[in-house]
Every structure is written in C-alpha cells, then in structure tokens.
Amino acid sequence: MFHKNHKTSKQKQGAAGKKVYARFVKGKGQLNKYQHHMIRDMAYFEALFNEMLNDKNAKVETLEGLKKGREAMRMSLNISPKAKSSEAILKFWATGKMLHAAYKKNKKKKKKKAKELTPEIAERAAVLASLKKQIATAKVNAQRAATIKAQEKIEEVK
C-alpha cells in the first residue's frame, strides 16, 4: 500500500494524509466517476487514523473527528466498528481492486457494440449495482462526517 521508502510512522502518516486530502478534499467532485479510487483511499484514511494515534502531537479533537469519519466509512461497507484496522484496510483495498477491474471492463465494453446479456453478465451487473449502492452510502456518510466536523469547528469558534 505504501512505498517501500515510507518506513517511519510519520512518513506513512504524511503519505496517507496526501492521498486522503487529494481524494476527499480536492477531488470530491469526481468521487462518483472514479469510485474504485475512493474505496482504495478509504484504506488510506484508515491508515491515517492509525498513524495519527501514534503521533504525540495530534489533538484529541482531530482524532475524534477522524474516528467519526472512519466509523462512517466502515458502516458504508458493513464493516464492524470493532473490527481490526488491518481487516478493514484489506476489505477496502480488495473492494477497490474489484471495482477497478469492473471499471476497466465497463470502459472497454462501451467501445464495443452491445451484445446480448448472458446470465453471468446479468449476475455481475446485479453485484455491481449492489456495490454502487454501498459506495453511494459511503459517500453520504463521508459527507455527513465532514458536516459534523464543520459544525463542531463552528461551535468551538462561538
């Protein structure tokens, strides 16, 4: 998941933070278009939270906000809040890989002429529709977590 040069906790935290920031802050308009990237970056979010726990300078409020976001992302894929981080990361990563493969196949199929639907393709379409529904839920939960975090910041300022 991380580059082999990222050996320390601080380096991993920085790399994960960059990925999360790029996807969920800078590229939030493309979450629906590249859902496979979003799911994989949820794994980086999980790693970021773990590395932030090791950081002695991390603020409690920041960690609480990250924890809420983490729980929302886990709920979107029906991962238990009590599950180990490694398990959650593996599920996010595997789901992202599977969606990436589906994305590539769909991209190629759009170029070709439409063929008759076989039962296997119909079954895959049903699974893909289910995953898309879960991703939409994940997006909504991530937006809710961000809204809650923003409300807390506003209340702190008042």
C-alpha atoms as an extended CHARMM CRD file, in Angstrom:
* protein
*
       158  EXT
         1         1  MET       CA              0.0000000000        0.0000000000        0.0000000000  PROA      1               0.0000000000
         2         2  PHE       CA              2.8010000000        2.3910000000        0.9180000000  PROA      2               0.0000000000
         3         3  HSD       CA              6.0330000000        2.9590000000       -0.9630000000  PROA      3               0.0000000000
         4         4  LYS       CA              8.9690000000        0.9370000000        0.3580000000  PROA      4               0.0000000000
         5         5  ASN       CA             10.7550000000        4.1670000000        1.3780000000  PROA      5               0.0000000000
         6         6  HSD       CA              7.9720000000        5.0250000000        3.8580000000  PROA      6               0.0000000000
         7         7  LYS       CA              9.3670000000        3.2390000000        6.8840000000  PROA      7               0.0000000000
         8         8  THR       CA              8.5360000000        5.5200000000        9.8020000000  PROA      8               0.0000000000
         9         9  SER       CA              5.1060000000        6.2430000000       11.1790000000  PROA      9               0.0000000000
        10        10  LYS       CA              5.4590000000        9.9310000000       10.3030000000  PROA      10              0.0000000000
        11        11  GLN       CA              6.2350000000        9.1470000000        6.6580000000  PROA      11              0.0000000000
        12        12  LYS       CA              3.2620000000        6.8100000000        6.3990000000  PROA      12              0.0000000000
        13        13  GLN       CA              1.0440000000        9.4030000000        8.0370000000  PROA      13              0.0000000000
        14        14  GLY       CA              2.1930000000       12.0250000000        5.5330000000  PROA      14              0.0000000000
        15        15  ALA       CA              1.6460000000        9.7710000000        2.5340000000  PROA      15              0.0000000000
        16        16  ALA       CA             -1.7930000000        8.6850000000        3.7340000000  PROA      16              0.0000000000
        17        17  GLY       CA             -2.7390000000       12.2830000000        4.5030000000  PROA      17              0.0000000000
        18        18  LYS       CA             -1.8110000000       13.3730000000        0.9830000000  PROA      18              0.0000000000
        19        19  LYS       CA             -3.9200000000       10.6150000000       -0.5720000000  PROA      19              0.0000000000
        20        20  VAL       CA             -6.9270000000       11.3540000000        1.6430000000  PROA      20              0.0000000000
        21        21  TYR       CA             -6.6680000000       15.1120000000        1.0660000000  PROA      21              0.0000000000
        22        22  ALA       CA             -6.3370000000       14.7110000000       -2.6970000000  PROA      22              0.0000000000
        23        23  ARG       CA             -9.3410000000       12.3820000000       -2.9700000000  PROA      23              0.0000000000
        24        24  PHE       CA            -11.7990000000       13.6690000000       -0.3850000000  PROA      24              0.0000000000
        25        25  VAL       CA            -10.9970000000       17.3930000000       -0.3530000000  PROA      25              0.0000000000
        26        26  LYS       CA             -9.5160000000       18.3350000000       -3.7250000000  PROA      26              0.0000000000
        27        27  GLY       CA            -11.1840000000       15.6650000000       -5.8620000000  PROA      27              0.0000000000
        28        28  LYS       CA            -14.5340000000       15.2990000000       -4.1290000000  PROA      28              0.0000000000
        29        29  GLY       CA            -16.3300000000       16.2120000000       -7.3440000000  PROA      29              0.0000000000
        30        30  GLN       CA            -15.0420000000       13.0450000000       -9.0090000000  PROA      30              0.0000000000
        31        31  LEU       CA            -15.9960000000       10.5800000000       -6.2680000000  PROA      31              0.0000000000
        32        32  ASN       CA            -18.8520000000        9.1580000000       -8.3460000000  PROA      32              0.0000000000
        33        33  LYS       CA            -16.8040000000        8.9080000000      -11.5300000000  PROA      33              0.0000000000
        34        34  TYR       CA            -13.8450000000        7.0660000000      -10.0040000000  PROA      34              0.0000000000
        35        35  GLN       CA            -15.4560000000        5.0580000000       -7.2360000000  PROA      35              0.0000000000
        36        36  HSD       CA            -12.6980000000        2.4730000000       -7.2490000000  PROA      36              0.0000000000
        37        37  HSD       CA            -10.1830000000        5.1660000000       -6.2730000000  PROA      37              0.0000000000
        38        38  MET       CA            -12.4510000000        6.3890000000       -3.4920000000  PROA      38              0.0000000000
        39        39  ILE       CA            -12.7450000000        2.9260000000       -1.9380000000  PROA      39              0.0000000000
        40        40  ARG       CA             -8.9930000000        2.3870000000       -2.0590000000  PROA      40              0.0000000000
        41        41  ASP       CA             -8.4180000000        5.8030000000       -0.4890000000  PROA      41              0.0000000000
        42        42  MET       CA            -10.7180000000        4.7640000000        2.3460000000  PROA      42              0.0000000000
        43        43  ALA       CA             -7.9620000000        2.2770000000        3.1890000000  PROA      43              0.0000000000
        44        44  TYR       CA             -5.5170000000        5.1810000000        3.3090000000  PROA      44              0.0000000000
        45        45  PHE       CA             -7.9500000000        7.0260000000        5.6000000000  PROA      45              0.0000000000
        46        46  GLU       CA             -7.9000000000        4.0240000000        7.9350000000  PROA      46              0.0000000000
        47        47  ALA       CA             -4.0790000000        4.0150000000        7.8630000000  PROA      47              0.0000000000
        48        48  LEU       CA             -4.0040000000        7.7670000000        8.5030000000  PROA      48              0.0000000000
        49        49  PHE       CA             -6.1500000000        7.3180000000       11.5980000000  PROA      49              0.0000000000
        50        50  ASN       CA             -3.8380000000        4.5710000000       12.9090000000  PROA      50              0.0000000000
        51        51  GLU       CA             -0.7240000000        6.6450000000       12.3270000000  PROA      51              0.0000000000
        52        52  MET       CA             -2.3570000000        9.6750000000       13.9720000000  PROA      52              0.0000000000
        53        53  LEU       CA             -2.8670000000        7.5680000000       17.1050000000  PROA      53              0.0000000000
        54        54  ASN       CA              0.9360000000        7.1440000000       17.2720000000  PROA      54              0.0000000000
        55        55  ASP       CA              1.5140000000       10.9020000000       16.8950000000  PROA      55              0.0000000000
        56        56  LYS       CA              2.0440000000       12.5230000000       20.3070000000  PROA      56              0.0000000000
        57        57  ASN       CA              1.2950000000       15.9920000000       18.8910000000  PROA      57              0.0000000000
        58        58  ALA       CA             -2.1180000000       15.0410000000       17.4770000000  PROA      58              0.0000000000
        59        59  LYS       CA             -5.0530000000       16.9010000000       19.0160000000  PROA      59              0.0000000000
        60        60  VAL       CA             -7.8470000000       14.9460000000       20.6390000000  PROA      60              0.0000000000
        61        61  GLU       CA            -10.4680000000       16.8660000000       18.6420000000  PROA      61              0.0000000000
        62        62  THR       CA             -8.7740000000       15.9050000000       15.3890000000  PROA      62              0.0000000000
        63        63  LEU       CA             -8.6750000000       12.2530000000       16.3910000000  PROA      63              0.0000000000
        64        64  GLU       CA            -12.3470000000       12.3370000000       17.3860000000  PROA      64              0.0000000000
        65        65  GLY       CA            -13.2780000000       13.7710000000       14.0020000000  PROA      65              0.0000000000
        66        66  LEU       CA            -11.2110000000       11.1620000000       12.2020000000  PROA      66              0.0000000000
        67        67  LYS       CA            -12.7970000000        8.4390000000       14.3020000000  PROA      67              0.0000000000
        68        68  LYS       CA            -16.2940000000        9.5680000000       13.2830000000  PROA      68              0.0000000000
        69        69  GLY       CA            -15.2670000000        9.6230000000        9.6200000000  PROA      69              0.0000000000
        70        70  ARG       CA            -13.7000000000        6.1910000000        9.9670000000  PROA      70              0.0000000000
        71        71  GLU       CA            -16.8600000000        4.7600000000       11.5100000000  PROA      71              0.0000000000
        72        72  ALA       CA            -18.9940000000        6.2820000000        8.7320000000  PROA      72              0.0000000000
        73        73  MET       CA            -16.7630000000        4.7790000000        6.0540000000  PROA      73              0.0000000000
        74        74  ARG       CA            -16.8000000000        1.3840000000        7.7520000000  PROA      74              0.0000000000
        75        75  MET       CA            -20.5950000000        1.4750000000        8.0350000000  PROA      75              0.0000000000
        76        76  SER       CA            -20.8860000000        2.1120000000        4.3180000000  PROA      76              0.0000000000
        77        77  LEU       CA            -19.3080000000       -1.2830000000        3.5530000000  PROA      77              0.0000000000
        78        78  ASN       CA            -20.8390000000       -3.0920000000        6.5470000000  PROA      78              0.0000000000
        79        79  ILE       CA            -17.5210000000       -3.4230000000        8.3610000000  PROA      79              0.0000000000
        80        80  SER       CA            -17.8810000000       -3.7150000000       12.1180000000  PROA      80              0.0000000000
        81        81  PRO       CA            -16.6200000000       -0.7360000000       14.1410000000  PROA      81              0.0000000000
        82        82  LYS       CA            -14.8910000000       -3.2760000000       16.3900000000  PROA      82              0.0000000000
        83        83  ALA       CA            -13.0240000000       -4.9390000000       13.5060000000  PROA      83              0.0000000000
        84        84  LYS       CA             -9.2480000000       -4.6570000000       13.3930000000  PROA      84              0.0000000000
        85        85  SER       CA             -7.8020000000       -1.9240000000       11.2100000000  PROA      85              0.0000000000
        86        86  SER       CA             -5.8800000000       -4.4490000000        9.1520000000  PROA      86              0.0000000000
        87        87  GLU       CA             -9.1270000000       -6.2770000000        8.3520000000  PROA      87              0.0000000000
        88        88  ALA       CA            -10.8660000000       -3.0500000000        7.3460000000  PROA      88              0.0000000000
        89        89  ILE       CA             -7.9180000000       -1.9830000000        5.1840000000  PROA      89              0.0000000000
        90        90  LEU       CA             -7.8950000000       -5.3520000000        3.4150000000  PROA      90              0.0000000000
        91        91  LYS       CA            -11.6410000000       -5.1240000000        2.7370000000  PROA      91              0.0000000000
        92        92  PHE       CA            -11.3770000000       -1.5720000000        1.4050000000  PROA      92              0.0000000000
        93        93  TRP       CA             -8.3790000000       -2.4740000000       -0.7520000000  PROA      93              0.0000000000
        94        94  ALA       CA             -9.9380000000       -5.6660000000       -2.1350000000  PROA      94              0.0000000000
        95        95  THR       CA            -13.2110000000       -3.9060000000       -2.9100000000  PROA      95              0.0000000000
        96        96  GLY       CA            -11.2900000000       -1.1280000000       -4.6560000000  PROA      96              0.0000000000
        97        97  LYS       CA             -9.3890000000       -3.6670000000       -6.7480000000  PROA      97              0.0000000000
        98        98  MET       CA            -12.5980000000       -5.4220000000       -7.7110000000  PROA      98              0.0000000000
        99        99  LEU       CA            -14.2630000000       -2.1410000000       -8.6690000000  PROA      99              0.0000000000
       100       100  HSD       CA            -11.1860000000       -1.1530000000      -10.6730000000  PROA      100             0.0000000000
       101       101  ALA       CA            -11.4350000000       -4.3650000000      -12.6810000000  PROA      101             0.0000000000
       102       102  ALA       CA            -15.1550000000       -3.7160000000      -13.2560000000  PROA      102             0.0000000000
       103       103  TYR       CA            -14.3720000000       -0.1270000000      -14.2710000000  PROA      103             0.0000000000
       104       104  LYS       CA            -11.8540000000       -1.3350000000      -16.8730000000  PROA      104             0.0000000000
       105       105  LYS       CA            -14.2780000000       -3.9030000000      -18.2910000000  PROA      105             0.0000000000
       106       106  ASN       CA            -17.1130000000       -1.3880000000      -18.4860000000  PROA      106             0.0000000000
       107       107  LYS       CA            -14.8370000000        1.0960000000      -20.2000000000  PROA      107             0.0000000000
       108       108  LYS       CA            -13.8780000000       -1.4810000000      -22.8440000000  PROA      108             0.0000000000
       109       109  LYS       CA            -17.4730000000       -2.6130000000      -23.3220000000  PROA      109             0.0000000000
       110       110  LYS       CA            -18.6330000000        0.9200000000      -24.0670000000  PROA      110             0.0000000000
       111       111  LYS       CA            -16.3020000000        0.9610000000      -27.0490000000  PROA      111             0.0000000000
       112       112  LYS       CA            -17.6730000000       -2.3060000000      -28.4350000000  PROA      112             0.0000000000
       113       113  LYS       CA            -21.1810000000       -2.8810000000      -29.7350000000  PROA      113             0.0000000000
       114       114  ALA       CA            -23.7640000000       -4.0520000000      -27.2550000000  PROA      114             0.0000000000
       115       115  LYS       CA            -24.1590000000       -7.8290000000      -27.1200000000  PROA      115             0.0000000000
       116       116  GLU       CA            -26.8850000000       -9.9980000000      -25.6690000000  PROA      116             0.0000000000
       117       117  LEU       CA            -26.8890000000      -10.2970000000      -21.9020000000  PROA      117             0.0000000000
       118       118  THR       CA            -25.8560000000      -13.6730000000      -20.6330000000  PROA      118             0.0000000000
       119       119  PRO       CA            -26.9630000000      -14.8370000000      -17.1700000000  PROA      119             0.0000000000
       120       120  GLU       CA            -23.3760000000      -14.4280000000      -15.9430000000  PROA      120             0.0000000000
       121       121  ILE       CA            -23.2770000000      -10.7940000000      -17.0620000000  PROA      121             0.0000000000
       122       122  ALA       CA            -26.6880000000      -10.1280000000      -15.5270000000  PROA      122             0.0000000000
       123       123  GLU       CA            -25.4380000000      -11.5500000000      -12.2280000000  PROA      123             0.0000000000
       124       124  ARG       CA            -22.3260000000       -9.3800000000      -12.3760000000  PROA      124             0.0000000000
       125       125  ALA       CA            -24.4970000000       -6.3570000000      -13.1050000000  PROA      125             0.0000000000
       126       126  ALA       CA            -26.5640000000       -7.0980000000      -10.0060000000  PROA      126             0.0000000000
       127       127  VAL       CA            -23.4120000000       -7.3620000000       -7.8650000000  PROA      127             0.0000000000
       128       128  LEU       CA            -22.0620000000       -4.1440000000       -9.3570000000  PROA      128             0.0000000000
       129       129  ALA       CA            -25.3600000000       -2.3590000000       -8.6910000000  PROA      129             0.0000000000
       130       130  SER       CA            -25.1680000000       -3.5000000000       -5.0710000000  PROA      130             0.0000000000
       131       131  LEU       CA            -21.6030000000       -2.2080000000       -4.7590000000  PROA      131             0.0000000000
       132       132  LYS       CA            -22.5970000000        1.1040000000       -6.3090000000  PROA      132             0.0000000000
       133       133  LYS       CA            -25.3580000000        1.4240000000       -3.7320000000  PROA      133             0.0000000000
       134       134  GLN       CA            -22.8550000000        0.7910000000       -0.9370000000  PROA      134             0.0000000000
       135       135  ILE       CA            -20.4860000000        3.3590000000       -2.4230000000  PROA      135             0.0000000000
       136       136  ALA       CA            -23.2590000000        5.9390000000       -2.5990000000  PROA      136             0.0000000000
       137       137  THR       CA            -23.9420000000        5.2500000000        1.0790000000  PROA      137             0.0000000000
       138       138  ALA       CA            -20.2300000000        5.6350000000        1.8020000000  PROA      138             0.0000000000
       139       139  LYS       CA            -20.1900000000        8.9990000000        0.0660000000  PROA      139             0.0000000000
       140       140  VAL       CA            -23.2090000000       10.2080000000        2.0210000000  PROA      140             0.0000000000
       141       141  ASN       CA            -21.6540000000        9.0190000000        5.2870000000  PROA      141             0.0000000000
       142       142  ALA       CA            -18.3600000000       10.7310000000        4.4640000000  PROA      142             0.0000000000
       143       143  GLN       CA            -20.2060000000       13.9720000000        3.7090000000  PROA      143             0.0000000000
       144       144  ARG       CA            -22.1500000000       13.6650000000        6.9630000000  PROA      144             0.0000000000
       145       145  ALA       CA            -18.9350000000       13.1480000000        8.8960000000  PROA      145             0.0000000000
       146       146  ALA       CA            -17.4320000000       16.2320000000        7.2440000000  PROA      146             0.0000000000
       147       147  THR       CA            -20.5470000000       18.2530000000        8.0770000000  PROA      147             0.0000000000
       148       148  ILE       CA            -20.4260000000       17.1410000000       11.7110000000  PROA      148             0.0000000000
       149       149  LYS       CA            -16.7550000000       18.0960000000       11.8860000000  PROA      149             0.0000000000
       150       150  ALA       CA            -17.5070000000       21.5210000000       10.3970000000  PROA      150             0.0000000000
       151       151  GLN       CA            -20.3550000000       22.0820000000       12.8760000000  PROA      151             0.0000000000
       152       152  GLU       CA            -18.0130000000       21.2500000000       15.7590000000  PROA      152             0.0000000000
       153       153  LYS       CA            -15.4790000000       23.7690000000       14.4830000000  PROA      153             0.0000000000
       154       154  ILE       CA            -18.1930000000       26.4290000000       14.2120000000  PROA      154             0.0000000000
       155       155  GLU       CA            -19.3670000000       25.7120000000       17.7490000000  PROA      155             0.0000000000
       156       156  GLU       CA            -15.7860000000       25.9600000000       19.0390000000  PROA      156             0.0000000000
       157       157  VAL       CA            -15.4100000000       29.3810000000       17.4550000000  PROA      157             0.0000000000
       158       158  LYS       CA            -18.6310000000       30.6120000000       19.0560000000  PROA      158             0.0000000000
